[in-house]
Amino acid sequence: MVLPNITPFPHIALLLPVKSEIFGPAANTVEQGFFAAANSNSKRLMMPIRVYSDFDENTSVVAAYRQAIANGARAVVGPLTRNGVSALAAEKDIPVPTLALNMVDGQFAPQLYFFGMAIEAEARQVAQLAIQQGLHQAIIITTNTPLSLRLQSAFEDEWTGSAHGTDRGILREIEYTGDPAVFADITDITDTMVFLAADAENSRLIRPYLPNKLPVYATSQVFTGNGNVLANYDLNGVHFVDMPWLLQPDHPAVMIYPHPNPPLSASRERLYALGIDSFRLIEVMLAGNINTDLPLDGVSGQIRLNGHNFERTAIPAVFAQGRAQLGDAPASPSSQMFPAQAISPP
């Protein structure tokens, strides 16, 4: 890959694969959010922004990063994919504040930080919410997809971890492959919750077969927006966590940024919010105010720094009458819920 040389000038470099056939739509949405935040900044933008997009996240991320530095970049945001971030994280020479938009493990250069939408963090937060409700046993329902298994692993680690004591256990693990008969023997069990390690489509199929009195929790994967009330009725009573950007339009941070027009899907709106908060974080990093400006009340959640990871805490919500409502209601029977559907013989 050869990037054109330019006369160096101070700028913020945005490394996003907007030209990629696979990652382009997601990268373009992050870029939109980033510029929406930059253009809404009440203070004068510290320096211009230049987008670097002519690179392959699997093979030439480091070359693009080096070119940005040579061109005068004083801060870098990106790359976006796990492979791209892993490649950059292996570099020891990171000369400017750099915010990678995904999470990886390992040892890193001092100026390299990470921020992303790791769904595993939501699974851990869901476990914490259920613990706060005094629940002690969990039934985990998976769909045997890579994402579902990641959610299951993160939830189990938090649920059974020593940080919260040792009086919680996994009662059952159930794999749902389309046959609801696997739920036939689930009953209302005291101090027990269900974790749906599943997406919205599967969760809508599963939820009606679970007992009403059994608290059910999930991640933001179950929320596709409040537009489809009829479909969301099947999720009544399900507790989950998601971004203020999608759940809290009157949030002070949310109100000051323009929303995409026309609106995007919920998954794309989350990427847009990621772009907004990544701009706000790189501002904090450039100003050297990490220790004073955090936690940050972001549109994606409250953001704190843990080592080199900017971690966000989403806000709790629950489905009622086909709509997501703020708050994590007590884990008790809900008048909004419906009788569990009878399971037909297989």
C-alpha positions as semicolon CSV with decimal commas, in nm:
position;residue;x (nm);y (nm);z (nm)
1;M;0,000;0,000;0,000
2;V;0,129;0,343;-0,092
3;L;-0,031;0,648;0,063
4;P;0,025;0,989;-0,095
5;N;0,272;1,215;0,080
6;I;0,147;1,555;0,190
7;T;0,302;1,854;0,355
8;P;0,289;1,763;0,726
9;F;0,039;1,959;0,935
10;P;-0,102;1,903;1,285
11;H;-0,427;1,705;1,270
12;I;-0,634;1,429;1,426
13;A;-0,607;1,116;1,215
14;L;-0,916;0,897;1,181
15;L;-0,816;0,547;1,063
16;L;-1,134;0,381;0,938
17;P;-1,188;0,124;0,659
18;V;-1,469;0,322;0,496
19;K;-1,380;0,181;0,154
20;S;-1,396;-0,180;0,268
21;E;-1,676;-0,385;0,116
22;I;-1,722;-0,572;0,445
23;F;-1,645;-0,310;0,709
24;G;-1,724;0,005;0,513
25;P;-2,084;0,058;0,629
26;A;-1,988;0,027;0,997
27;A;-1,681;0,246;0,952
28;N;-1,881;0,512;0,769
29;T;-2,132;0,526;1,055
30;V;-1,856;0,569;1,314
31;E;-1,710;0,846;1,097
32;Q;-2,049;1,022;1,084
33;G;-2,076;1,014;1,462
34;F;-1,720;1,137;1,506
35;F;-1,778;1,440;1,280
36;A;-2,118;1,506;1,438
37;A;-1,943;1,543;1,773
38;A;-1,662;1,751;1,625
39;N;-1,906;1,988;1,453
40;S;-2,116;2,019;1,769
41;N;-1,820;2,101;1,986
42;S;-1,891;2,425;2,170
43;K;-1,519;2,493;2,191
44;R;-1,307;2,559;1,890
45;L;-1,176;2,236;1,742
46;M;-0,814;2,203;1,845
47;M;-0,702;2,089;1,501
48;P;-0,846;1,959;1,174
49;I;-0,944;1,597;1,119
50;R;-0,814;1,386;0,835
51;V;-0,964;1,049;0,745
52;Y;-0,729;0,769;0,637
53;S;-0,926;0,501;0,458
54;D;-0,701;0,358;0,187
55;F;-0,571;0,058;0,380
56;D;-0,653;-0,303;0,462
57;E;-0,726;-0,364;0,831
58;N;-0,576;-0,712;0,803
59;T;-0,248;-0,622;0,635
60;S;-0,162;-0,252;0,629
61;V;-0,294;-0,084;0,944
62;V;0,052;-0,015;1,080
63;A;0,163;0,141;0,750
64;A;-0,140;0,370;0,753
65;Y;-0,070;0,465;1,113
66;R;0,294;0,546;1,033
67;Q;0,186;0,754;0,734
68;A;-0,053;0,953;0,955
69;I;0,226;1,025;1,201
70;A;0,458;1,129;0,917
71;N;0,183;1,360;0,790
72;G;0,174;1,541;1,123
73;A;-0,100;1,361;1,319
74;R;-0,101;1,467;1,684
75;A;-0,360;1,206;1,778
76;V;-0,503;0,896;1,611
77;V;-0,847;0,735;1,641
78;G;-0,881;0,382;1,500
79;P;-0,854;0,126;1,361
80;L;-1,194;-0,037;1,403
81;T;-1,175;-0,414;1,363
82;R;-1,030;-0,660;1,612
83;N;-0,768;-0,772;1,359
84;G;-0,665;-0,415;1,285
85;V;-0,645;-0,322;1,651
86;S;-0,444;-0,636;1,729
87;A;-0,193;-0,543;1,460
88;L;-0,152;-0,191;1,595
89;A;-0,138;-0,314;1,955
90;A;0,168;-0,523;1,868
91;E;0,360;-0,205;1,785
92;K;0,579;-0,067;2,062
93;D;0,630;0,279;1,912
94;I;0,306;0,473;1,957
95;P;0,427;0,836;1,963
96;V;0,093;1,020;2,000
97;P;-0,231;0,967;2,195
98;T;-0,403;0,683;2,011
99;L;-0,755;0,552;2,067
100;A;-0,822;0,212;1,907
101;L;-1,190;0,132;1,854
102;N;-1,193;-0,228;1,970
103;M;-1,068;-0,430;2,265
104;V;-0,772;-0,670;2,274
105;D;-0,567;-0,826;2,553
106;G;-0,195;-0,789;2,614
107;Q;0,076;-0,540;2,702
108;F;0,067;-0,210;2,518
109;A;0,259;0,108;2,447
110;P;0,190;0,383;2,705
111;Q;-0,007;0,611;2,469
112;L;-0,230;0,338;2,321
113;Y;-0,582;0,315;2,467
114;F;-0,889;0,114;2,371
115;F;-1,259;0,192;2,345
116;G;-1,530;-0,017;2,186
117;M;-1,865;-0,188;2,216
118;A;-1,749;-0,517;2,365
119;I;-2,071;-0,708;2,420
120;E;-1,901;-0,916;2,688
121;A;-1,899;-0,610;2,915
122;E;-2,277;-0,594;2,891
123;A;-2,306;-0,962;2,988
124;R;-2,095;-0,893;3,296
125;Q;-2,306;-0,589;3,383
126;V;-2,624;-0,797;3,351
127;A;-2,478;-1,047;3,596
128;Q;-2,408;-0,764;3,840
129;L;-2,766;-0,635;3,809
130;A;-2,909;-0,979;3,882
131;I;-2,677;-1,015;4,182
132;Q;-2,800;-0,681;4,315
133;Q;-3,154;-0,820;4,296
134;G;-3,054;-1,100;4,535
135;L;-3,067;-1,382;4,279
136;H;-2,846;-1,686;4,339
137;Q;-2,897;-1,935;4,057
138;A;-2,887;-1,886;3,681
139;I;-3,030;-2,072;3,386
140;I;-2,835;-1,980;3,073
141;I;-2,993;-2,018;2,730
142;T;-2,760;-2,012;2,430
143;T;-2,801;-2,050;2,055
144;N;-2,454;-2,198;1,994
145;T;-2,333;-1,910;1,779
146;P;-1,991;-1,751;1,839
147;L;-2,158;-1,438;1,981
148;S;-2,388;-1,641;2,205
149;L;-2,096;-1,841;2,344
150;R;-1,900;-1,521;2,415
151;L;-2,196;-1,382;2,607
152;Q;-2,233;-1,706;2,800
153;S;-1,865;-1,713;2,897
154;A;-1,857;-1,349;3,011
155;F;-2,178;-1,386;3,213
156;E;-2,058;-1,704;3,383
157;D;-1,722;-1,550;3,474
158;E;-1,893;-1,257;3,645
159;W;-2,175;-1,461;3,798
160;T;-1,951;-1,717;3,966
161;G;-1,653;-1,488;4,027
162;S;-1,514;-1,449;4,376
163;A;-1,563;-1,070;4,365
164;H;-1,931;-1,121;4,443
165;G;-1,903;-1,413;4,683
166;T;-1,940;-1,783;4,621
167;D;-2,309;-1,844;4,684
168;R;-2,417;-1,835;4,318
169;G;-2,421;-2,115;4,071
170;I;-2,529;-2,221;3,724
171;L;-2,842;-2,430;3,757
172;R;-2,871;-2,526;3,389
173;E;-2,731;-2,449;3,048
174;I;-2,978;-2,493;2,765
175;E;-2,900;-2,479;2,393
176;Y;-3,193;-2,359;2,185
177;T;-3,192;-2,484;1,826
178;G;-3,552;-2,402;1,737
179;D;-3,740;-2,662;1,943
180;P;-3,917;-2,499;2,242
181;A;-3,962;-2,841;2,405
182;V;-3,624;-2,785;2,573
183;F;-3,800;-2,535;2,802
184;A;-4,085;-2,766;2,904
185;D;-3,949;-2,851;3,248
186;I;-3,842;-2,499;3,350
187;T;-4,046;-2,391;3,650
188;D;-4,062;-2,090;3,880
189;I;-3,764;-2,140;4,109
190;T;-3,695;-1,908;4,399
191;D;-3,384;-1,687;4,369
192;T;-3,327;-1,801;4,009
193;M;-3,290;-1,598;3,690
194;V;-3,258;-1,670;3,320
195;F;-2,985;-1,518;3,104
196;L;-3,064;-1,505;2,734
197;A;-2,732;-1,526;2,552
198;A;-2,918;-1,464;2,228
199;D;-3,010;-1,202;1,971
200;A;-3,347;-1,030;1,940
201;E;-3,497;-1,276;1,692
202;N;-3,420;-1,583;1,902
203;S;-3,506;-1,409;2,227
204;R;-3,852;-1,324;2,095
205;L;-3,903;-1,692;2,018
206;I;-3,772;-1,809;2,355
207;R;-3,928;-1,563;2,600
208;P;-4,294;-1,670;2,573
209;Y;-4,203;-2,025;2,682
210;L;-4,043;-1,916;3,009
211;P;-4,242;-1,890;3,334
212;N;-4,365;-1,541;3,411
213;K;-4,224;-1,531;3,762
214;L;-3,874;-1,621;3,652
215;P;-3,666;-1,300;3,604
216;V;-3,517;-1,289;3,254
217;Y;-3,209;-1,084;3,163
218;A;-3,030;-1,015;2,834
219;T;-2,786;-0,774;2,669
220;S;-2,856;-0,497;2,418
221;Q;-2,870;-0,768;2,150
222;V;-3,241;-0,804;2,230
223;F;-3,323;-0,438;2,161
224;T;-3,382;-0,333;1,802
225;G;-3,567;-0,013;1,889
226;N;-3,910;0,085;2,013
227;G;-4,053;0,114;1,663
228;N;-4,183;-0,244;1,645
229;V;-4,410;-0,260;1,949
230;L;-4,586;-0,577;1,835
231;A;-4,261;-0,774;1,808
232;N;-4,135;-0,633;2,137
233;Y;-4,444;-0,764;2,317
234;D;-4,282;-1,106;2,305
235;L;-4,002;-0,964;2,520
236;N;-4,221;-0,819;2,794
237;G;-4,051;-0,840;3,131
238;V;-3,700;-0,894;2,990
239;H;-3,435;-0,682;3,164
240;F;-3,142;-0,561;2,953
241;V;-2,883;-0,285;2,926
242;D;-2,815;-0,045;2,640
243;M;-2,690;0,304;2,556
244;P;-2,845;0,635;2,665
245;W;-2,831;0,719;2,293
246;L;-3,109;0,468;2,227
247;L;-3,293;0,470;2,559
248;Q;-3,269;0,821;2,703
249;P;-3,336;1,100;2,450
250;D;-3,350;1,357;2,733
251;H;-3,001;1,266;2,855
252;P;-2,795;1,591;2,864
253;A;-2,520;1,450;2,643
254;V;-2,761;1,289;2,397
255;M;-2,959;1,609;2,344
256;I;-2,670;1,816;2,213
257;Y;-2,575;1,591;1,921
258;P;-2,768;1,558;1,596
259;H;-2,919;1,219;1,517
260;P;-2,879;1,060;1,176
261;N;-3,155;1,152;0,935
262;P;-3,312;0,923;0,831
263;P;-3,269;0,717;1,148
264;L;-3,045;0,411;1,131
265;S;-3,102;0,062;1,262
266;A;-3,031;0,019;1,633
267;S;-2,700;-0,156;1,563
268;R;-2,587;0,128;1,335
269;E;-2,706;0,392;1,585
270;R;-2,474;0,230;1,841
271;L;-2,182;0,272;1,602
272;Y;-2,278;0,636;1,551
273;A;-2,274;0,681;1,929
274;L;-1,934;0,512;1,941
275;G;-1,810;0,777;1,697
276;I;-1,945;1,058;1,914
277;D;-1,784;0,931;2,233
278;S;-1,456;0,848;2,061
279;F;-1,424;1,214;1,961
280;R;-1,495;1,322;2,318
281;L;-1,235;1,080;2,452
282;I;-0,961;1,183;2,211
283;E;-1,025;1,544;2,317
284;V;-0,970;1,442;2,678
285;M;-0,653;1,253;2,583
286;L;-0,512;1,542;2,382
287;A;-0,576;1,782;2,668
288;G;-0,403;1,549;2,912
289;N;-0,714;1,546;3,133
290;I;-0,775;1,174;3,169
291;N;-0,742;1,189;3,546
292;T;-0,975;1,488;3,586
293;D;-1,239;1,454;3,313
294;L;-1,337;1,095;3,384
295;P;-1,578;0,937;3,436
296;L;-1,731;1,076;3,118
297;D;-2,108;1,090;3,088
298;G;-2,114;0,958;2,735
299;V;-2,393;0,890;2,489
300;S;-2,288;0,523;2,495
301;G;-2,287;0,507;2,876
302;Q;-2,076;0,628;3,164
303;I;-1,713;0,583;3,062
304;R;-1,431;0,503;3,304
305;L;-1,068;0,412;3,250
306;N;-0,950;0,068;3,360
307;G;-0,582;0,032;3,277
308;H;-0,569;0,108;2,904
309;N;-0,937;0,033;2,843
310;F;-1,210;0,294;2,841
311;E;-1,500;0,090;2,976
312;R;-1,860;0,201;2,947
313;T;-2,146;0,121;3,181
314;A;-2,476;0,095;2,997
315;I;-2,809;0,186;3,154
316;P;-3,066;-0,074;3,262
317;A;-3,406;-0,106;3,100
318;V;-3,696;-0,348;3,088
319;F;-3,959;-0,428;2,824
320;A;-4,314;-0,340;2,923
321;Q;-4,617;-0,324;2,693
322;G;-4,392;-0,375;2,393
323;R;-4,158;-0,087;2,468
324;A;-3,826;-0,051;2,645
325;Q;-3,850;0,153;2,963
326;L;-3,570;0,282;3,180
327;G;-3,491;0,112;3,507
328;D;-3,416;-0,234;3,639
329;A;-3,740;-0,327;3,809
330;P;-3,731;-0,568;4,104
331;A;-3,708;-0,932;4,007
332;S;-4,069;-1,014;4,086
333;P;-4,381;-1,101;3,887
334;S;-4,490;-0,825;3,653
335;S;-4,848;-0,736;3,573
336;Q;-4,723;-0,645;3,225
337;M;-4,632;-1,002;3,144
338;F;-4,836;-1,275;2,982
339;P;-4,911;-1,640;3,042
340;A;-4,637;-1,870;2,920
341;Q;-4,734;-2,038;2,598
342;A;-4,811;-2,403;2,607
343;I;-4,548;-2,616;2,440
344;S;-4,677;-2,842;2,171
345;P;-4,540;-3,195;2,161
346;P;-4,235;-3,224;1,936
